[in-house]
Each structure stands twice: as structure tokens, then as C-alpha cells.
């Protein structure tokens, strides 16, 4: 697995206390290498969860972050931002992805780590919502779980027994590229599979077996089963960066 020096400088126990999927700091650091982030930019961290990606963006890039999540309260995230020393740079927001309280063109950048597939896999979300958030010349960046290729059934044979409806949001990088590109609203700068996705995914899966049920209910062993069943290595982690025309 490749190294992530920025992400790995953060305390692992802090990450594990607050992650809600495969290490989001690894995914974000990989994505940011393909983006142009500069101090003072306004960045939307969409689906930020418990806000550790927002802390990372503020500390590593000096940007002003709007930390938007539906499942985690803004009050809880504010406490974490205060403890991390970034409360003056990160604004906690509680809002649903289809009812965002932002003016059109408000952001320089909109980012979504391990969440965009939950709300953005429809044909309409990017043109109707996400595309309007950034100003001309602005950027979007997402990382989503996916597949190395599209399959006739929508999933590989090895995963058939585990396939549940929400997994139909998993697609290939080419599928995601076409979803945005065909709108004519953006230029795709980069769209790629992250290297060694199972190595990135496995630490979260192993942690979830022991800890997921305590916080979220049953299902903590699902990711481990999914990774074990993927004997043909069809699962992927996909990153995409796009730019809005001037």
C-alpha cells in the first residue's frame, strides 16, 4: 500500500474514534494530490461524518471548510473542531444533500469522501445540485467505493450472496466519468482507481467487527465478508476530480 504522510501524522486512535468507513484521511490525501487547494478557499466537505476530513482540510491546506452532514449533529462536530483547534476555520452544518442551505457559486471547491454514491448516483443530482455549488473555475472532488468494471447483473458473481440494494450504487470509474461528463457542465481532470483498495479498506473492516455494533447496531462484519468474498478483486475505491468552466 502506498504511504500517506499527511494522514499518517494524525493519531490513529483519534481517527478510529471518529471514522465511519475506510480511513477517510487516506482517501482525502490521495484525492487532494489531484486538486488545487489554496489557503483562504471556501471548501464544502459534503457528508463529512464526524468531521475529521474537515479538520484535515483546514490544517493541511489552510482552507475555510463548511462541514456538512446529515447523520452527525453540528453541535457534536463543533466540539470536535474546538478540540482540534480549528473551530475558527470550520463551520459545522447539519443538512440533507437535497436541501442544502448554500447560495449558488458559494464554494471554490466541493468535496465528498465515501458518501457521494449515497445521494449522487442519480442522473439529476450533479446537474441539479452539486454542479451549482461551486463558482466558475471551481473544482469538485469525490472518492467513492466502486467496481473495477460494470457487470451485466450489476455486480460480480463472487459477491452475489452478499449483494444488497444499496450496493447498486457501486460503479466503475468510467461510469462515474460519463455521469458527470455528459452534462456538459464540467471538465474531468482526473478519474482513477486508488491503488490497492483492499489494503485501504481492510483496517476499517477489521475495526468494524469489534466496534461497529456498539455505535451503529448490527452489521459490523459486513465489510470483512465483502472483502473476503471478492476473490476476483472486483471492488475498487474510485476518485474523480472535475473543474467548472470559467
C-alpha positions as CSV (number, residue, x, y, z in Angstrom):
1,X,0.0,0.0,0.0
2,X,1.2,3.5,-0.8
3,X,2.1,5.9,2.0
4,X,0.1,8.9,3.1
5,X,2.5,11.1,5.1
6,X,0.0,13.8,5.9
7,X,-2.8,11.4,7.0
8,X,-0.4,9.2,8.9
9,X,0.8,12.1,11.0
10,X,-2.6,12.1,12.8
11,X,-3.2,10.0,15.9
12,X,-4.7,6.6,14.8
13,X,-6.8,6.3,17.9
14,X,-8.4,9.7,17.1
15,X,-9.1,8.5,13.6
16,X,-10.6,5.3,14.8
17,X,-12.8,7.1,17.3
18,X,-14.3,9.2,14.5
19,X,-14.1,7.3,11.2
20,X,-17.3,6.0,9.6
21,X,-15.7,4.0,6.8
22,X,-12.3,3.2,5.3
23,X,-9.7,5.7,6.6
24,X,-11.1,8.9,5.1
25,X,-7.8,10.8,5.6
26,X,-6.0,8.3,3.3
27,X,-8.8,8.7,0.7
28,X,-8.8,12.5,1.0
29,X,-5.0,12.9,0.8
30,X,-5.0,10.8,-2.4
31,X,-7.7,12.9,-3.9
32,X,-6.1,16.3,-2.9
33,X,-2.9,15.4,-4.8
34,X,-5.1,15.9,-8.0
35,X,-6.7,19.2,-6.8
36,X,-5.6,22.8,-6.5
37,X,-6.2,23.8,-2.9
38,X,-5.0,27.1,-1.6
39,X,-5.3,29.0,1.7
40,X,-8.4,31.0,2.1
41,X,-10.6,29.0,-0.3
42,X,-14.1,28.1,0.7
43,X,-14.5,24.3,0.7
44,X,-17.6,22.2,1.1
45,X,-16.9,19.0,2.9
46,X,-20.1,17.1,1.9
47,X,-21.0,14.1,4.1
48,X,-18.2,14.9,6.5
49,X,-19.4,12.4,9.1
50,X,-17.6,13.2,12.4
51,X,-15.6,15.9,10.7
52,X,-12.1,14.5,10.6
53,X,-11.8,15.3,6.9
54,X,-12.8,18.8,7.7
55,X,-10.0,19.1,10.3
56,X,-7.5,17.7,7.8
57,X,-8.5,20.2,5.1
58,X,-8.3,23.1,7.5
59,X,-4.9,22.1,9.0
60,X,-3.2,20.8,5.9
61,X,-4.4,23.3,3.3
62,X,-5.5,26.4,5.3
63,X,-8.9,26.5,3.7
64,X,-12.2,27.5,5.2
65,X,-14.4,24.4,5.5
66,X,-18.1,24.0,5.7
67,X,-18.5,20.6,7.3
68,X,-21.9,19.3,6.1
69,X,-23.5,16.1,7.4
70,X,-27.0,14.7,7.9
71,X,-26.2,11.8,10.3
72,X,-24.0,13.7,12.8
73,X,-25.2,16.8,14.6
74,X,-23.5,20.1,14.0
75,X,-23.1,20.6,17.8
76,X,-21.2,17.3,18.2
77,X,-18.9,18.3,15.3
78,X,-18.3,21.8,16.7
79,X,-17.0,20.1,19.9
80,X,-14.5,18.1,17.8
81,X,-13.4,21.1,15.8
82,X,-12.8,23.1,19.0
83,X,-10.8,20.2,20.5
84,X,-8.8,20.0,17.2
85,X,-8.1,23.8,17.3
86,X,-9.8,24.6,14.0
87,X,-13.2,26.0,15.1
88,X,-12.2,29.3,13.5
89,X,-11.7,27.6,10.2
90,X,-14.5,25.0,10.1
91,X,-18.3,25.7,10.1
92,X,-20.4,22.8,11.2
93,X,-23.7,22.4,9.2
94,X,-26.5,19.8,9.6
95,X,-28.3,19.5,6.3
96,X,-29.5,16.8,3.9
97,X,-27.9,16.5,0.4
98,X,-31.0,17.6,-1.4
99,X,-31.8,20.6,0.9
100,X,-28.5,22.5,1.2
101,X,-28.6,26.0,2.6
102,X,-25.9,27.5,0.3
103,X,-26.0,30.1,-2.4
104,X,-25.2,29.0,-5.9
105,X,-21.5,29.5,-6.7
106,X,-20.6,30.0,-3.0
107,X,-17.7,27.5,-2.9
108,X,-14.3,27.3,-4.6
109,X,-14.3,23.6,-4.1
110,X,-16.8,20.9,-3.1
111,X,-15.5,17.6,-1.8
112,X,-17.3,14.3,-0.8
113,X,-15.4,11.4,0.7
114,X,-17.0,8.0,0.8
115,X,-20.5,9.3,0.7
116,X,-21.4,10.8,-2.8
117,X,-22.7,7.4,-4.0
118,X,-25.5,7.5,-1.4
119,X,-27.1,10.6,-2.9
120,X,-25.2,11.4,-6.2
121,X,-25.6,8.2,-8.3
122,X,-28.8,9.6,-9.8
123,X,-28.8,11.2,-13.2
124,X,-30.1,14.5,-11.8
125,X,-28.1,15.2,-8.7
126,X,-24.9,16.6,-10.3
127,X,-26.7,19.0,-12.7
128,X,-29.5,20.0,-10.3
129,X,-27.5,20.3,-7.1
130,X,-23.8,19.6,-6.9
131,X,-22.7,21.5,-10.0
132,X,-24.4,24.7,-8.7
133,X,-22.4,24.8,-5.5
134,X,-19.1,25.9,-7.0
135,X,-18.2,29.1,-8.7
136,X,-16.9,29.3,-12.3
137,X,-13.4,27.8,-12.4
138,X,-14.2,25.9,-9.2
139,X,-13.5,22.2,-8.5
140,X,-15.3,19.1,-7.4
141,X,-13.6,16.1,-5.9
142,X,-15.1,12.8,-4.8
143,X,-14.0,9.4,-3.6
144,X,-16.5,6.5,-3.7
145,X,-16.4,2.7,-3.3
146,X,-17.0,1.1,-6.6
147,X,-16.2,-1.7,-9.1
148,X,-13.3,-2.2,-11.4
149,X,-15.8,-2.7,-14.3
150,X,-19.5,-2.8,-15.0
151,X,-21.3,-6.2,-14.8
152,X,-24.3,-7.4,-16.7
153,X,-26.2,-8.2,-13.5
154,X,-24.8,-5.0,-11.8
155,X,-22.5,-7.0,-9.6
156,X,-19.8,-9.7,-9.9
157,X,-20.8,-13.3,-9.4
158,X,-18.5,-13.7,-6.4
159,X,-20.5,-11.1,-4.5
160,X,-24.0,-12.3,-5.4
161,X,-24.8,-13.8,-2.0
162,X,-23.8,-10.5,-0.2
163,X,-25.3,-8.0,-2.6
164,X,-27.9,-5.7,-1.0
165,X,-29.8,-2.9,-2.8
166,X,-27.6,-0.1,-1.6
167,X,-24.6,-1.7,-3.3
168,X,-26.2,-1.0,-6.7
169,X,-24.7,2.5,-6.3
170,X,-21.2,0.9,-6.8
171,X,-20.0,1.5,-10.3
172,X,-16.8,1.8,-12.3
173,X,-14.7,4.9,-12.8
174,X,-15.8,5.1,-16.4
175,X,-19.4,5.1,-15.3
176,X,-18.8,8.0,-12.9
177,X,-16.9,9.9,-15.6
178,X,-19.8,9.6,-18.0
179,X,-22.4,10.6,-15.4
180,X,-20.8,14.0,-14.9
181,X,-19.2,14.5,-18.3
182,X,-22.4,14.1,-20.3
183,X,-24.0,17.1,-18.5
184,X,-21.5,19.4,-20.3
185,X,-21.1,21.3,-17.0
186,X,-17.6,20.2,-16.2
187,X,-14.2,19.1,-17.4
188,X,-13.0,15.8,-15.9
189,X,-9.4,16.5,-14.6
190,X,-8.8,13.0,-13.2
191,X,-10.8,9.8,-12.7
192,X,-9.0,6.8,-11.4
193,X,-9.0,3.7,-9.2
194,X,-6.9,4.1,-6.0
195,X,-4.0,1.7,-5.7
196,X,-4.6,-1.5,-3.6
197,X,-8.1,-0.7,-2.5
198,X,-8.4,-3.7,-0.2
199,X,-5.4,-2.6,1.8
200,X,-7.1,0.8,2.3
201,X,-10.4,-0.8,3.2
202,X,-9.3,-3.7,5.4
203,X,-8.3,-1.7,8.6
204,X,-11.8,-0.2,8.8
205,X,-13.4,-3.6,8.1
206,X,-11.4,-5.3,10.9
207,X,-12.1,-2.4,13.3
208,X,-15.9,-2.6,12.5
209,X,-16.1,-6.3,13.5
210,X,-15.2,-5.3,17.1
211,X,-16.7,-1.8,17.3
212,X,-19.4,-1.2,14.7
213,X,-22.3,-2.8,16.6
214,X,-21.6,-0.8,19.7
215,X,-22.3,2.5,17.9
216,X,-24.4,1.7,14.9
217,X,-26.2,-1.6,15.5
218,X,-25.8,-4.9,13.7
219,X,-23.7,-5.4,10.6
220,X,-20.2,-4.9,11.8
221,X,-18.9,-7.9,10.0
222,X,-20.3,-7.0,6.6
223,X,-17.2,-5.3,5.1
224,X,-15.0,-8.2,6.2
225,X,-17.3,-10.6,4.5
226,X,-17.5,-8.5,1.4
227,X,-13.7,-8.2,1.1
228,X,-13.2,-11.9,1.7
229,X,-15.8,-12.8,-0.9
230,X,-14.2,-10.6,-3.5
231,X,-11.8,-13.3,-4.7
232,X,-11.5,-11.7,-8.2
233,X,-10.6,-8.3,-6.8
234,X,-13.5,-6.5,-8.5
235,X,-14.0,-4.0,-5.7
236,X,-12.5,-0.6,-6.1
237,X,-12.1,2.8,-4.5
238,X,-12.6,5.5,-7.1
239,X,-11.5,9.1,-7.1
240,X,-12.7,11.8,-9.5
241,X,-11.8,15.5,-9.9
242,X,-13.6,17.9,-12.2
243,X,-13.5,21.6,-12.9
244,X,-16.2,24.1,-13.8
245,X,-15.8,26.2,-16.9
246,X,-14.9,29.9,-16.3
